[in-house]
Amino acid sequence: MKYIYSLLFIGFGISAVAQNTFYLSSLTNTAPAISDHYAITNDDRGGIAVTQNNVYYTGDSATGVFSLNFANKVKSAYLWDGLVCNISGNGGVYQLFDNGVPMQFGINGGGNLTEIKKLDPITLAPTGAPVTLSTPLSLNSFIGIFSGTGYFLIQDGSNVYKVDFATGVSSLLTSSFNDSDPALARNLCENGASWGVAEYNGSTYSISYVKNSTTIISVNVANSTIRQSFSFVNLGDMCSFVASPWTNKWYFHYEGNAQFGGTDETVGSADMTYTGSVPLNVGFVEFTGAQMNINSAKLNWKVEKDGNIKTFIIEKMNAHNEFYAIGEVKPNGTFYYSFIDNQATDSKNYYRVKAIENSGDEFYTTVVSTTNGFKPVRDITITPNPALDNINIYLGAVGSNCQLEVINNMGQILLTQTIEKDYASVNIQNLPTGLYHVRIHSDEYVANGKFNKK
C-alpha cells in the first residue's frame, strides 16, 4: 500500500552558493530496461540509489545490488532504509544514521540524523569513518530524500535541509513549508519516506519527486512553484526514483503494472537528459582478469586519468563474500596497470580494484572473476640453471604444439616462442640478471618452471 502526502512550498529566499548546476530536462520512457526484484529483496519497502556501476533498492528482507542493465542482481546482507547517493564525481552510496543506529521511517521511524556512512558499492557494508553532520537534524517519519551532486536534500514537513556528503555541513534552506496544497502532493513508499532528485539551476534549489501515477514534478524550493512537470501514461505506484548523469538514465521502482512492463516487484530504467556542469570522474575504462596457471591469475585495468590517484588497492573476495586487500600498485602515468595474484585458488576467484585519490575519495572497478581450468602437470626441466646465454627446456608430459613464455617478477612477458616438439632452446642473452618464470601452455595443459639469469 502507498500513501499520498501533500506539501506546500512557501516563498523563501535562498542565497546562491558554490554548487554545480544540475537539473532534469527530460524523463522519458525510451529504451526501458526492467527486472523483477522479489527474489532478491522480497516485497517492496523503499529506498533507491545509484553509483557508476550499480543500482540499489531496499525491500522488506534486504537491500539488493543490481548492475545498471539489471543482468546481475545480488541480495546484500543489509537492509538500509535511509539510502541516499552522490550523483557526481566518483559517486557513492550512503546510509543515514542516528548516533550509530541506521535510521528508519514510517510509523516507528524518525529521529536525529547525526551522521552518514558511505557503503561498500558491492557488499553495502559501511566503510571508512562516518561523516558527522555539523548540526544534527531532528526528522519526523514521513520525509523526502533527494540525491544530488555532492549534496542531498531532505524535506521534512515545513523544513528543507541541505547536507554536504564530503564535510557533513548541514543547513536549513527553508522552514516555511506546509502540506495543504494537493498540487504538490508526493507518493510515499511503504517504509514511510520517498526518494527523488535534488536540483540546482545556478540560483535556486528544486526537488523532483513522484506526484501520482501519471506525473513527476520538480518543485522550486525558493518560491514553491512547479519548475517542470513530466507526464506519463502509467507509473503504477512508483514512489522512488534517482537519476544517473553517468549513464543518462533514470532508475525507479514500482509494484504491479506500469507502462514499462512487469507484473510484480519491478526495478527499471529509461533514458533521461539533464542540464548542468556535473563533474563525472569515471576513472576506470576497463578491467579484466584471466587465470595464468593453476596458482596465478593476472588482472589488467586501464584508467581514464591517473594524475589525481594516490594508489590502487587490489581486493579479493573471501568465502564470506567479503573483499580484502591482496596488493597495491602505485600510479605511474601510463594509464595501464596489471597485478598477478599468485595465491589463486583451484576454483573461481573474484577480484576488484579500488582507486584512492589524493583527496581521499575512493572508487572501484566492477567485479571480475577468473576460473581455473588448467590441469596440473609436472614441472618442466630447465638446464643450465643459472644460465648466461641459452637455456634448454625439456617439456616431458606437456607434449608438442605449445606456447612458451618467459616472464619477469612483475608479470611482464618478455619472450614468447612456439614449440613444435618436446624440447626447446631459448636465447636469454639480452635479459637482465635476475629470476625468471617459464610458462608453457596449450589449449589443455600448462607447466611452469624457473631459472636464474647470470
Secondary structure as a PSIPRED ss2 file (coil, helix, strand):
# PSIPRED VFORMAT (PSIPRED V4.0)

   1 M C   1.000  0.000  0.000
   2 K C   1.000  0.000  0.000
   3 Y E   0.000  0.000  1.000
   4 I E   0.000  0.000  1.000
   5 Y E   0.000  0.000  1.000
   6 S C   1.000  0.000  0.000
   7 L C   1.000  0.000  0.000
   8 L E   0.000  0.000  1.000
   9 F E   0.000  0.000  1.000
  10 I C   1.000  0.000  0.000
  11 G C   1.000  0.000  0.000
  12 F C   1.000  0.000  0.000
  13 G C   1.000  0.000  0.000
  14 I C   1.000  0.000  0.000
  15 S C   1.000  0.000  0.000
  16 A C   1.000  0.000  0.000
  17 V C   1.000  0.000  0.000
  18 A C   1.000  0.000  0.000
  19 Q C   1.000  0.000  0.000
  20 N C   1.000  0.000  0.000
  21 T C   1.000  0.000  0.000
  22 F E   0.000  0.000  1.000
  23 Y E   0.000  0.000  1.000
  24 L E   0.000  0.000  1.000
  25 S E   0.000  0.000  1.000
  26 S E   0.000  0.000  1.000
  27 L E   0.000  0.000  1.000
  28 T C   1.000  0.000  0.000
  29 N C   1.000  0.000  0.000
  30 T C   1.000  0.000  0.000
  31 A C   1.000  0.000  0.000
  32 P C   1.000  0.000  0.000
  33 A E   0.000  0.000  1.000
  34 I E   0.000  0.000  1.000
  35 S E   0.000  0.000  1.000
  36 D E   0.000  0.000  1.000
  37 H C   1.000  0.000  0.000
  38 Y H   0.000  1.000  0.000
  39 A H   0.000  1.000  0.000
  40 I H   0.000  1.000  0.000
  41 T H   0.000  1.000  0.000
  42 N C   1.000  0.000  0.000
  43 D C   1.000  0.000  0.000
  44 D E   0.000  0.000  1.000
  45 R E   0.000  0.000  1.000
  46 G E   0.000  0.000  1.000
  47 G E   0.000  0.000  1.000
  48 I E   0.000  0.000  1.000
  49 A E   0.000  0.000  1.000
  50 V E   0.000  0.000  1.000
  51 T C   1.000  0.000  0.000
  52 Q C   1.000  0.000  0.000
  53 N C   1.000  0.000  0.000
  54 N E   0.000  0.000  1.000
  55 V E   0.000  0.000  1.000
  56 Y E   0.000  0.000  1.000
  57 Y E   0.000  0.000  1.000
  58 T E   0.000  0.000  1.000
  59 G E   0.000  0.000  1.000
  60 D C   1.000  0.000  0.000
  61 S C   1.000  0.000  0.000
  62 A C   1.000  0.000  0.000
  63 T E   0.000  0.000  1.000
  64 G E   0.000  0.000  1.000
  65 V E   0.000  0.000  1.000
  66 F E   0.000  0.000  1.000
  67 S E   0.000  0.000  1.000
  68 L C   1.000  0.000  0.000
  69 N C   1.000  0.000  0.000
  70 F C   1.000  0.000  0.000
  71 A C   1.000  0.000  0.000
  72 N C   1.000  0.000  0.000
  73 K E   0.000  0.000  1.000
  74 V E   0.000  0.000  1.000
  75 K E   0.000  0.000  1.000
  76 S C   1.000  0.000  0.000
  77 A C   1.000  0.000  0.000
  78 Y C   1.000  0.000  0.000
  79 L C   1.000  0.000  0.000
  80 W C   1.000  0.000  0.000
  81 D C   1.000  0.000  0.000
  82 G C   1.000  0.000  0.000
  83 L E   0.000  0.000  1.000
  84 V E   0.000  0.000  1.000
  85 C E   0.000  0.000  1.000
  86 N C   1.000  0.000  0.000
  87 I C   1.000  0.000  0.000
  88 S C   1.000  0.000  0.000
  89 G C   1.000  0.000  0.000
  90 N C   1.000  0.000  0.000
  91 G C   1.000  0.000  0.000
  92 G C   1.000  0.000  0.000
  93 V E   0.000  0.000  1.000
  94 Y E   0.000  0.000  1.000
  95 Q E   0.000  0.000  1.000
  96 L E   0.000  0.000  1.000
  97 F E   0.000  0.000  1.000
  98 D E   0.000  0.000  1.000
  99 N C   1.000  0.000  0.000
 100 G C   1.000  0.000  0.000
 101 V E   0.000  0.000  1.000
 102 P E   0.000  0.000  1.000
 103 M C   1.000  0.000  0.000
 104 Q C   1.000  0.000  0.000
 105 F C   1.000  0.000  0.000
 106 G C   1.000  0.000  0.000
 107 I C   1.000  0.000  0.000
 108 N C   1.000  0.000  0.000
 109 G C   1.000  0.000  0.000
 110 G C   1.000  0.000  0.000
 111 G E   0.000  0.000  1.000
 112 N E   0.000  0.000  1.000
 113 L E   0.000  0.000  1.000
 114 T E   0.000  0.000  1.000
 115 E E   0.000  0.000  1.000
 116 I E   0.000  0.000  1.000
 117 K E   0.000  0.000  1.000
 118 K E   0.000  0.000  1.000
 119 L E   0.000  0.000  1.000
 120 D C   1.000  0.000  0.000
 121 P C   1.000  0.000  0.000
 122 I C   1.000  0.000  0.000
 123 T C   1.000  0.000  0.000
 124 L C   1.000  0.000  0.000
 125 A C   1.000  0.000  0.000
 126 P E   0.000  0.000  1.000
 127 T C   1.000  0.000  0.000
 128 G C   1.000  0.000  0.000
 129 A C   1.000  0.000  0.000
 130 P C   1.000  0.000  0.000
 131 V E   0.000  0.000  1.000
 132 T E   0.000  0.000  1.000
 133 L E   0.000  0.000  1.000
 134 S E   0.000  0.000  1.000
 135 T E   0.000  0.000  1.000
 136 P E   0.000  0.000  1.000
 137 L E   0.000  0.000  1.000
 138 S E   0.000  0.000  1.000
 139 L E   0.000  0.000  1.000
 140 N C   1.000  0.000  0.000
 141 S C   1.000  0.000  0.000
 142 F C   1.000  0.000  0.000
 143 I C   1.000  0.000  0.000
 144 G E   0.000  0.000  1.000
 145 I E   0.000  0.000  1.000
 146 F E   0.000  0.000  1.000
 147 S E   0.000  0.000  1.000
 148 G C   1.000  0.000  0.000
 149 T C   1.000  0.000  0.000
 150 G C   1.000  0.000  0.000
 151 Y E   0.000  0.000  1.000
 152 F E   0.000  0.000  1.000
 153 L E   0.000  0.000  1.000
 154 I E   0.000  0.000  1.000
 155 Q E   0.000  0.000  1.000
 156 D E   0.000  0.000  1.000
 157 G C   1.000  0.000  0.000
 158 S C   1.000  0.000  0.000
 159 N E   0.000  0.000  1.000
 160 V E   0.000  0.000  1.000
 161 Y E   0.000  0.000  1.000
 162 K E   0.000  0.000  1.000
 163 V E   0.000  0.000  1.000
 164 D E   0.000  0.000  1.000
 165 F C   1.000  0.000  0.000
 166 A C   1.000  0.000  0.000
 167 T C   1.000  0.000  0.000
 168 G C   1.000  0.000  0.000
 169 V C   1.000  0.000  0.000
 170 S E   0.000  0.000  1.000
 171 S E   0.000  0.000  1.000
 172 L E   0.000  0.000  1.000
 173 L E   0.000  0.000  1.000
 174 T E   0.000  0.000  1.000
 175 S C   1.000  0.000  0.000
 176 S C   1.000  0.000  0.000
 177 F E   0.000  0.000  1.000
 178 N E   0.000  0.000  1.000
 179 D C   1.000  0.000  0.000
 180 S C   1.000  0.000  0.000
 181 D C   1.000  0.000  0.000
 182 P H   0.000  1.000  0.000
 183 A H   0.000  1.000  0.000
 184 L H   0.000  1.000  0.000
 185 A C   1.000  0.000  0.000
 186 R E   0.000  0.000  1.000
 187 N E   0.000  0.000  1.000
 188 L E   0.000  0.000  1.000
 189 C C   1.000  0.000  0.000
 190 E C   1.000  0.000  0.000
 191 N C   1.000  0.000  0.000
 192 G C   1.000  0.000  0.000
 193 A C   1.000  0.000  0.000
 194 S E   0.000  0.000  1.000
 195 W E   0.000  0.000  1.000
 196 G E   0.000  0.000  1.000
 197 V E   0.000  0.000  1.000
 198 A E   0.000  0.000  1.000
 199 E E   0.000  0.000  1.000
 200 Y E   0.000  0.000  1.000
 201 N C   1.000  0.000  0.000
 202 G C   1.000  0.000  0.000
 203 S C   1.000  0.000  0.000
 204 T C   1.000  0.000  0.000
 205 Y E   0.000  0.000  1.000
 206 S E   0.000  0.000  1.000
 207 I E   0.000  0.000  1.000
 208 S E   0.000  0.000  1.000
 209 Y E   0.000  0.000  1.000
 210 V E   0.000  0.000  1.000
 211 K E   0.000  0.000  1.000
 212 N E   0.000  0.000  1.000
 213 S C   1.000  0.000  0.000
 214 T C   1.000  0.000  0.000
 215 T E   0.000  0.000  1.000
 216 I E   0.000  0.000  1.000
 217 I E   0.000  0.000  1.000
 218 S E   0.000  0.000  1.000
 219 V E   0.000  0.000  1.000
 220 N E   0.000  0.000  1.000
 221 V C   1.000  0.000  0.000
 222 A C   1.000  0.000  0.000
 223 N C   1.000  0.000  0.000
 224 S C   1.000  0.000  0.000
 225 T C   1.000  0.000  0.000
 226 I E   0.000  0.000  1.000
 227 R E   0.000  0.000  1.000
 228 Q E   0.000  0.000  1.000
 229 S E   0.000  0.000  1.000
 230 F E   0.000  0.000  1.000
 231 S E   0.000  0.000  1.000
 232 F C   1.000  0.000  0.000
 233 V C   1.000  0.000  0.000
 234 N C   1.000  0.000  0.000
 235 L C   1.000  0.000  0.000
 236 G C   1.000  0.000  0.000
 237 D C   1.000  0.000  0.000
 238 M C   1.000  0.000  0.000
 239 C C   1.000  0.000  0.000
 240 S E   0.000  0.000  1.000
 241 F E   0.000  0.000  1.000
 242 V E   0.000  0.000  1.000
 243 A E   0.000  0.000  1.000
 244 S E   0.000  0.000  1.000
 245 P C   1.000  0.000  0.000
 246 W C   1.000  0.000  0.000
 247 T C   1.000  0.000  0.000
 248 N C   1.000  0.000  0.000
 249 K E   0.000  0.000  1.000
 250 W E   0.000  0.000  1.000
 251 Y E   0.000  0.000  1.000
 252 F E   0.000  0.000  1.000
 253 H E   0.000  0.000  1.000
 254 Y E   0.000  0.000  1.000
 255 E E   0.000  0.000  1.000
 256 G C   1.000  0.000  0.000
 257 N C   1.000  0.000  0.000
 258 A C   1.000  0.000  0.000
 259 Q C   1.000  0.000  0.000
 260 F C   1.000  0.000  0.000
 261 G C   1.000  0.000  0.000
 262 G C   1.000  0.000  0.000
 263 T C   1.000  0.000  0.000
 264 D C   1.000  0.000  0.000
 265 E E   0.000  0.000  1.000
 266 T E   0.000  0.000  1.000
 267 V E   0.000  0.000  1.000
 268 G E   0.000  0.000  1.000
 269 S E   0.000  0.000  1.000
 270 A E   0.000  0.000  1.000
 271 D E   0.000  0.000  1.000
 272 M E   0.000  0.000  1.000
 273 T E   0.000  0.000  1.000
 274 Y E   0.000  0.000  1.000
 275 T E   0.000  0.000  1.000
 276 G E   0.000  0.000  1.000
 277 S C   1.000  0.000  0.000
 278 V C   1.000  0.000  0.000
 279 P C   1.000  0.000  0.000
 280 L C   1.000  0.000  0.000
 281 N C   1.000  0.000  0.000
 282 V C   1.000  0.000  0.000
 283 G C   1.000  0.000  0.000
 284 F E   0.000  0.000  1.000
 285 V E   0.000  0.000  1.000
 286 E E   0.000  0.000  1.000
 287 F E   0.000  0.000  1.000
 288 T E   0.000  0.000  1.000
 289 G E   0.000  0.000  1.000
 290 A E   0.000  0.000  1.000
 291 Q E   0.000  0.000  1.000
 292 M C   1.000  0.000  0.000
 293 N C   1.000  0.000  0.000
 294 I C   1.000  0.000  0.000
 295 N C   1.000  0.000  0.000
 296 S C   1.000  0.000  0.000
 297 A E   0.000  0.000  1.000
 298 K E   0.000  0.000  1.000
 299 L E   0.000  0.000  1.000
 300 N E   0.000  0.000  1.000
 301 W E   0.000  0.000  1.000
 302 K E   0.000  0.000  1.000
 303 V E   0.000  0.000  1.000
 304 E C   1.000  0.000  0.000
 305 K C   1.000  0.000  0.000
 306 D C   1.000  0.000  0.000
 307 G C   1.000  0.000  0.000
 308 N C   1.000  0.000  0.000
 309 I E   0.000  0.000  1.000
 310 K E   0.000  0.000  1.000
 311 T E   0.000  0.000  1.000
 312 F E   0.000  0.000  1.000
 313 I E   0.000  0.000  1.000
 314 I E   0.000  0.000  1.000
 315 E E   0.000  0.000  1.000
 316 K E   0.000  0.000  1.000
 317 M E   0.000  0.000  1.000
 318 N C   1.000  0.000  0.000
 319 A C   1.000  0.000  0.000
 320 H C   1.000  0.000  0.000
 321 N C   1.000  0.000  0.000
 322 E C   1.000  0.000  0.000
 323 F E   0.000  0.000  1.000
 324 Y E   0.000  0.000  1.000
 325 A E   0.000  0.000  1.000
 326 I E   0.000  0.000  1.000
 327 G E   0.000  0.000  1.000
 328 E E   0.000  0.000  1.000
 329 V E   0.000  0.000  1.000
 330 K C   1.000  0.000  0.000
 331 P C   1.000  0.000  0.000
 332 N C   1.000  0.000  0.000
 333 G C   1.000  0.000  0.000
 334 T C   1.000  0.000  0.000
 335 F C   1.000  0.000  0.000
 336 Y E   0.000  0.000  1.000
 337 Y E   0.000  0.000  1.000
 338 S E   0.000  0.000  1.000
 339 F E   0.000  0.000  1.000
 340 I E   0.000  0.000  1.000
 341 D E   0.000  0.000  1.000
 342 N C   1.000  0.000  0.000
 343 Q C   1.000  0.000  0.000
 344 A C   1.000  0.000  0.000
 345 T C   1.000  0.000  0.000
 346 D C   1.000  0.000  0.000
 347 S C   1.000  0.000  0.000
 348 K E   0.000  0.000  1.000
 349 N E   0.000  0.000  1.000
 350 Y E   0.000  0.000  1.000
 351 Y E   0.000  0.000  1.000
 352 R E   0.000  0.000  1.000
 353 V E   0.000  0.000  1.000
 354 K E   0.000  0.000  1.000
 355 A E   0.000  0.000  1.000
 356 I E   0.000  0.000  1.000
 357 E E   0.000  0.000  1.000
 358 N C   1.000  0.000  0.000
 359 S C   1.000  0.000  0.000
 360 G C   1.000  0.000  0.000
 361 D C   1.000  0.000  0.000
 362 E E   0.000  0.000  1.000
 363 F E   0.000  0.000  1.000
 364 Y E   0.000  0.000  1.000
 365 T C   1.000  0.000  0.000
 366 T C   1.000  0.000  0.000
 367 V C   1.000  0.000  0.000
 368 V E   0.000  0.000  1.000
 369 S E   0.000  0.000  1.000
 370 T E   0.000  0.000  1.000
 371 T E   0.000  0.000  1.000
 372 N C   1.000  0.000  0.000
 373 G C   1.000  0.000  0.000
 374 F C   1.000  0.000  0.000
 375 K E   0.000  0.000  1.000
 376 P C   1.000  0.000  0.000
 377 V C   1.000  0.000  0.000
 378 R C   1.000  0.000  0.000
 379 D C   1.000  0.000  0.000
 380 I C   1.000  0.000  0.000
 381 T E   0.000  0.000  1.000
 382 I E   0.000  0.000  1.000
 383 T E   0.000  0.000  1.000
 384 P C   1.000  0.000  0.000
 385 N C   1.000  0.000  0.000
 386 P C   1.000  0.000  0.000
 387 A E   0.000  0.000  1.000
 388 L C   1.000  0.000  0.000
 389 D C   1.000  0.000  0.000
 390 N E   0.000  0.000  1.000
 391 I E   0.000  0.000  1.000
 392 N E   0.000  0.000  1.000
 393 I E   0.000  0.000  1.000
 394 Y E   0.000  0.000  1.000
 395 L C   1.000  0.000  0.000
 396 G H   0.000  1.000  0.000
 397 A H   0.000  1.000  0.000
 398 V H   0.000  1.000  0.000
 399 G C   1.000  0.000  0.000
 400 S C   1.000  0.000  0.000
 401 N C   1.000  0.000  0.000
 402 C E   0.000  0.000  1.000
 403 Q E   0.000  0.000  1.000
 404 L E   0.000  0.000  1.000
 405 E E   0.000  0.000  1.000
 406 V E   0.000  0.000  1.000
 407 I E   0.000  0.000  1.000
 408 N C   1.000  0.000  0.000
 409 N C   1.000  0.000  0.000
 410 M C   1.000  0.000  0.000
 411 G C   1.000  0.000  0.000
 412 Q C   1.000  0.000  0.000
 413 I E   0.000  0.000  1.000
 414 L E   0.000  0.000  1.000
 415 L E   0.000  0.000  1.000
 416 T E   0.000  0.000  1.000
 417 Q E   0.000  0.000  1.000
 418 T E   0.000  0.000  1.000
 419 I E   0.000  0.000  1.000
 420 E C   1.000  0.000  0.000
 421 K C   1.000  0.000  0.000
 422 D C   1.000  0.000  0.000
 423 Y E   0.000  0.000  1.000
 424 A E   0.000  0.000  1.000
 425 S E   0.000  0.000  1.000
 426 V E   0.000  0.000  1.000
 427 N E   0.000  0.000  1.000
 428 I C   1.000  0.000  0.000
 429 Q C   1.000  0.000  0.000
 430 N C   1.000  0.000  0.000
 431 L C   1.000  0.000  0.000
 432 P C   1.000  0.000  0.000
 433 T C   1.000  0.000  0.000
 434 G E   0.000  0.000  1.000
 435 L E   0.000  0.000  1.000
 436 Y E   0.000  0.000  1.000
 437 H E   0.000  0.000  1.000
 438 V E   0.000  0.000  1.000
 439 R E   0.000  0.000  1.000
 440 I E   0.000  0.000  1.000
 441 H E   0.000  0.000  1.000
 442 S C   1.000  0.000  0.000
 443 D C   1.000  0.000  0.000
 444 E C   1.000  0.000  0.000
 445 Y E   0.000  0.000  1.000
 446 V E   0.000  0.000  1.000
 447 A E   0.000  0.000  1.000
 448 N E   0.000  0.000  1.000
 449 G E   0.000  0.000  1.000
 450 K E   0.000  0.000  1.000
 451 F E   0.000  0.000  1.000
 452 N E   0.000  0.000  1.000
 453 K E   0.000  0.000  1.000
 454 K C   1.000  0.000  0.000
